[in-house]
Amino acid sequence: MDISIIGSGYVGLVTGACFADIGHHVICVDNDAEKVKQLKAGEIPIYEPGLEEIIHRNVSARRLRFTGSIQEGVENSQIIFIAVPTPPLPDGDVDLSFVEKVAREIAGVLTDYRVIVDKSTVPVKTGEKVAESIKRYNRRGAKFDVVSNPEFLREGCAVADLMHPDRIVIGAQSEHAIDLMKKVYEPFMAPILVTDISSAELIKHCANSFLALKISYINAVSAICEASGADVQRVADGIGMDHRIGRDFLNAGIGYGGSCFPKDIAAFIAISDQLGTPFNLLREVQRINEEQKTRFLKTIRDTLWVLREKRIAVWGLTFKPDTDDVRSSVAIELVEQLLREGAYVIAYDPKGMHKARAIKAIADAEFASSAIEAISDAEALVIATDWNEFANVDLAVLREKMRTPIVFDGRNLLDPETMRQFGFHYYSIGRASVRPQ
């Protein structure tokens, strides 16, 4: 099928590339001329495992191309996906101006029937507003249908998530639009759930909110584990063995971050308030997430006493491993706070260094070229992102290079007993602290 994707960020670029890889002809549209130029030159503006190879393969096969023209995308496609940013507003609501602008631009060039698909994460009732906007600015009176097709992509696993989805949600009122959407997704051999548009829009916010709830729940439990001497990982194992619950998203740490969870939780709270049904449980999820960062910083302060002029290495700047995304990263917040309190921070991340350097709030940090360089002569190490590289570090080298062997593991990557044997003072989340033998 002929498809256009408007917006070439994480969602749009991955979706377009994977659609092309299963045989569709795809035009990726973006209003950032520099990004389009990069993509045409074969340069991929984001890091996502497997994505570069897929893009190059499908550009060569002429199933994937890039343009800055919405008109080109609309004229040459049966189905148009809207995958533009929906950033948060100061009050937690969602800025839908990019979606509205694209809807108007599509309407301005629409001449024949098209299916317009909301792929961006949007509040419930957005589909209705998109349809109203297109109808209002569609001077030629061309027929169209609006569909909600939420994405469930995890950064770092986005290609695998799209190629092997748990489910595909299609929210639509038109049987013709549903049939066309089923043809798009037929090659993926995944369960398809067809709903009304509002239900489809709510599914995405409900799913992300529930996952954030699981994270915040186990983080709240981690404080009880620390106070009682229990091990949060063993507790999570025991909870997760219940098939009704599962082990995923029960890893205690310093809180969730990234471009989705913080924004989506805040948006869902705002949506519920606007509907007159306050979702106070999600406000508690937010509070627990903030408290987890505060507790971790308190552990660092209590241990080091004074942070000013302390040389502290930070491993990890992205909000999770296997991505270069530093948006709303807890690791960045942590570096910012350490700098604010006068610490000398040396940071390292396997993929996020370039984007982190552009963040003014942490401009005073030093950026190392390797994990080992970062900890050389450090008085403490903070592990802020759970990259495999950090989990597999040579502890003997780590112990030798550090000035004082103090490690604050915000992701529970390392084994406490092993750290004790190597002579470290080791502090993690929801597990007993250890000191050298």
Beta strands, then each sheet from edge to edge (+ up, - down):
strand 1: 2-6
strand 2: 25-29
strand 3: 64-67
strand 4: 79-82
strand 5: 114-118
strand 6: 144-148
strand 7: 168-171
strand 8: 192-195
strand 9: 311-315
strand 10: 344-348
strand 11: 366-367
strand 12: 380-383
strand 13: 406-409
strand 14: 425-427
sheet 1: 3+ 2+ 1+ 4+ 5+ 6+
sheet 2: 7+ 8+
sheet 3: 11+ 10+ 9+ 12+ 13+ 14+
end
